[in-house]
Amino acid sequence: MGFKVREFETSEYKEELLNPKRVIIISCEDSNTEPAYFNTIKEKLSADISALIKVEVVKKEAGASEPKDVICNLENFINEEYDYKSEYDDELWLIWDREKVKSRKENILAVLPKCKEKNYNIAMTNPLFEFWLLLHLVDISKYNQDDLFNNDKILNKQRFIPNELGKILGKYTKKSFNKKIINKNNIQKALEQEKLFENELEKIIDNLGSNIGNLIRSMLNL
């Protein structure tokens, strides 16, 4: 796979590598936390992204955030700017949460055949992306797994995992991503702790887990 115009500013890459050999395109369910997370990796850890790789984070379109919408945003982006060819090895990634809604599981299962057919990679967290963030910051073994998995609302009406992030960071909201989360040590910690939970996509649908690490390892030389 490849795309039409491979012209990028030389400041981001070695001069002799103006055209990256691989492009990673990421389409997120959320318009705040997830794009901010991946864009912060690009910003703070650019030295750990190979000069052979270009990372693009698709801007989320207004409206619903079901898996089919995440796919639609990705396809709108690539259809406007990319012309796929087999000699390239680009990666298309879809990022969404499992959430605790019955219809959500049905919607995820409905799009899996298309994702497989189109070779779209899926990075999913159960119950939500903030679980992946928490893995960066704490010894996750100290938590009760039912508390993490259920992610119930607590006294301040915030759910358990975002509330824990708020305790650690001083404040946590989806609209104000804390860039302090992102450094190599924290990411390596998250990658190791993720292995303690479900990592296979089909199993994450029904169990506490994440496979975000697959995308991170593809992006970074850690």
C-alpha positions as CSV (number, residue, x, y, z in Angstrom):
1,M,0.0,0.0,0.0
2,G,1.1,3.6,-0.6
3,F,-0.2,7.0,-1.2
4,K,-0.2,9.7,-3.9
5,V,2.0,12.4,-2.6
6,R,5.0,11.5,-0.4
7,E,6.4,14.9,0.1
8,F,7.1,15.9,3.7
9,E,9.2,18.6,5.4
10,T,12.8,17.6,5.7
11,S,13.0,18.8,9.3
12,E,11.1,15.7,10.4
13,Y,13.3,13.2,8.6
14,K,16.9,12.6,7.5
15,E,17.5,14.6,4.3
16,E,18.3,11.4,2.3
17,L,14.9,10.0,3.3
18,L,12.4,12.5,2.1
19,N,9.9,9.8,1.3
20,P,9.1,7.4,4.1
21,K,8.9,3.7,3.3
22,R,5.9,3.2,5.6
23,V,2.9,5.4,6.7
24,I,0.9,4.6,9.8
25,I,-2.6,6.2,9.6
26,I,-4.6,6.3,12.9
27,S,-8.3,6.9,13.0
28,C,-9.7,7.4,16.6
29,E,-13.1,7.2,18.1
30,D,-12.5,10.2,20.4
31,S,-11.7,13.7,19.2
32,N,-9.6,14.6,22.2
33,T,-7.7,12.1,24.4
34,E,-6.7,9.5,21.8
35,P,-5.5,12.0,19.0
36,A,-3.7,14.0,21.7
37,Y,-2.0,10.9,23.0
38,F,-0.7,9.8,19.6
39,N,0.2,13.4,18.5
40,T,2.1,13.8,21.8
41,I,4.1,10.6,21.0
42,K,5.0,12.2,17.6
43,E,6.0,15.4,19.3
44,K,7.9,14.1,22.4
45,L,9.4,10.8,21.0
46,S,10.1,11.8,17.4
47,A,13.7,10.5,17.9
48,D,12.2,7.0,18.5
49,I,10.1,7.0,15.4
50,S,12.1,5.7,12.5
51,A,12.9,8.2,9.7
52,L,11.4,5.5,7.5
53,I,8.0,6.0,9.1
54,K,5.4,8.8,8.8
55,V,2.5,8.8,11.4
56,E,-0.8,10.5,10.4
57,V,-3.6,10.9,13.0
58,V,-6.9,11.4,11.2
59,K,-9.0,14.3,12.4
60,K,-12.3,13.0,13.7
61,E,-15.4,14.2,11.9
62,A,-18.2,15.6,13.9
63,G,-21.0,13.2,14.8
64,A,-21.3,9.7,16.2
65,S,-18.4,7.6,17.4
66,E,-19.5,4.0,16.7
67,P,-16.9,1.7,15.1
68,K,-18.5,2.2,11.7
69,D,-17.9,6.0,12.0
70,V,-14.3,5.5,12.9
71,I,-13.9,3.4,9.7
72,C,-15.8,6.0,7.7
73,N,-13.4,8.8,8.9
74,L,-10.4,6.6,7.9
75,E,-11.8,5.9,4.5
76,N,-12.7,9.5,3.8
77,F,-9.1,10.4,4.7
78,I,-7.4,7.8,2.5
79,N,-9.8,8.2,-0.4
80,E,-9.0,11.9,-0.6
81,E,-5.2,11.6,-0.3
82,Y,-4.0,8.1,-0.9
83,D,-3.7,5.7,-3.8
84,Y,-3.0,2.2,-2.5
85,K,-0.4,0.1,-4.2
86,S,0.8,-3.3,-3.1
87,E,4.5,-2.4,-3.2
88,Y,4.1,-0.3,0.0
89,D,3.5,-1.6,3.5
90,D,1.4,1.2,5.1
91,E,-0.7,0.4,8.1
92,L,-4.3,1.6,8.7
93,W,-5.4,1.6,12.4
94,L,-8.8,2.0,14.0
95,I,-8.9,3.0,17.7
96,W,-12.0,2.4,19.8
97,D,-13.3,1.4,23.2
98,R,-15.3,-1.7,24.1
99,E,-17.5,0.1,26.6
100,K,-20.3,-1.5,28.6
101,V,-23.2,-1.2,26.3
102,K,-24.8,-4.3,24.7
103,S,-25.2,-2.6,21.3
104,R,-21.5,-1.7,21.3
105,K,-20.5,-5.4,21.2
106,E,-22.9,-6.0,18.3
107,N,-21.6,-3.0,16.4
108,I,-18.0,-4.1,16.9
109,L,-18.8,-7.7,15.7
110,A,-20.7,-6.3,12.7
111,V,-17.6,-4.4,11.3
112,L,-14.9,-7.1,12.0
113,P,-15.4,-8.9,8.7
114,K,-14.9,-5.6,6.7
115,C,-11.8,-4.8,8.8
116,K,-10.4,-8.2,8.0
117,E,-11.2,-7.9,4.3
118,K,-9.7,-4.4,4.0
119,N,-6.7,-5.2,6.2
120,Y,-7.6,-2.6,8.8
121,N,-5.8,-3.0,12.1
122,I,-7.9,-2.6,15.3
123,A,-6.5,-1.4,18.6
124,M,-9.2,-1.7,21.3
125,T,-9.3,-1.3,25.1
126,N,-11.9,-2.8,27.4
127,P,-13.4,-0.9,29.1
128,L,-11.9,2.3,27.7
129,F,-8.7,4.0,26.5
130,E,-8.0,5.5,29.9
131,F,-7.3,1.9,31.1
132,W,-4.3,2.0,28.7
133,L,-3.2,5.4,30.1
134,L,-3.4,4.0,33.7
135,L,-1.0,1.3,32.7
136,H,1.6,4.0,32.1
137,L,1.4,5.4,35.7
138,V,0.8,2.7,38.3
139,D,1.6,-0.8,39.5
140,I,-1.6,-2.1,38.0
141,S,-1.4,-5.3,40.1
142,K,-2.5,-3.3,43.2
143,Y,-5.9,-2.8,41.7
144,N,-8.9,-5.1,41.9
145,Q,-9.6,-6.3,38.4
146,D,-13.3,-6.1,38.8
147,D,-13.0,-2.5,39.7
148,L,-11.1,-1.8,36.6
149,F,-13.3,-3.9,34.3
150,N,-16.6,-2.6,35.7
151,N,-15.4,1.0,35.7
152,D,-18.4,2.1,37.7
153,K,-19.4,5.6,38.5
154,I,-18.3,6.8,41.9
155,L,-19.3,9.6,44.3
156,N,-18.3,12.5,42.0
157,K,-20.1,10.8,39.1
158,Q,-16.8,10.2,37.3
159,R,-16.0,6.6,36.5
160,F,-13.4,4.6,38.4
161,I,-10.5,4.7,36.0
162,P,-10.7,8.4,35.0
163,N,-11.1,9.2,38.7
164,E,-7.9,7.2,39.4
165,L,-6.1,9.1,36.7
166,G,-7.3,12.4,38.3
167,K,-5.8,11.3,41.7
168,I,-2.4,10.6,40.1
169,L,-2.2,13.5,37.7
170,G,-4.0,16.1,39.9
171,K,-6.7,16.5,37.3
172,Y,-7.9,14.4,34.4
173,T,-10.4,15.4,31.7
174,K,-10.8,14.2,28.1
175,K,-10.4,17.8,26.8
176,S,-7.1,18.5,28.5
177,F,-4.6,15.7,27.9
178,N,-1.6,15.7,30.3
179,K,1.5,15.3,28.2
180,K,3.5,14.2,31.3
181,I,2.0,10.8,30.7
182,I,4.2,10.4,27.6
183,N,7.8,9.4,28.1
184,K,9.8,6.2,27.1
185,N,9.8,4.8,30.6
186,N,6.0,5.1,31.0
187,I,5.3,3.7,27.6
188,Q,7.6,0.7,28.3
189,K,5.8,0.2,31.6
190,A,2.4,0.2,29.8
191,L,3.6,-2.3,27.2
192,E,4.8,-4.7,29.9
193,Q,1.7,-4.4,32.1
194,E,-0.6,-4.7,29.2
195,K,0.6,-8.4,28.9
196,L,-1.1,-9.1,32.2
197,F,-4.5,-8.8,30.6
198,E,-6.2,-10.0,27.4
199,N,-4.4,-8.9,24.3
200,E,-6.2,-10.8,21.6
201,L,-8.9,-8.7,19.9
202,E,-11.6,-11.3,20.0
203,K,-11.0,-11.9,23.7
204,I,-10.8,-8.2,24.6
205,I,-14.4,-7.8,23.5
206,D,-15.5,-9.7,26.6
207,N,-12.6,-9.2,29.0
208,L,-10.4,-6.6,30.7
209,G,-7.6,-5.9,28.3
210,S,-5.9,-3.9,25.5
211,N,-3.9,-4.4,22.4
212,I,-2.8,-0.8,21.9
213,G,0.7,-2.0,22.4
214,N,0.7,-3.6,18.9
215,L,0.4,-0.1,17.4
216,I,2.9,1.5,19.8
217,R,5.5,-1.2,18.9
218,S,4.9,-0.6,15.2
219,M,5.4,3.2,15.7
220,L,8.4,3.3,18.0
221,N,11.9,1.8,18.2
222,L,11.9,1.0,21.9
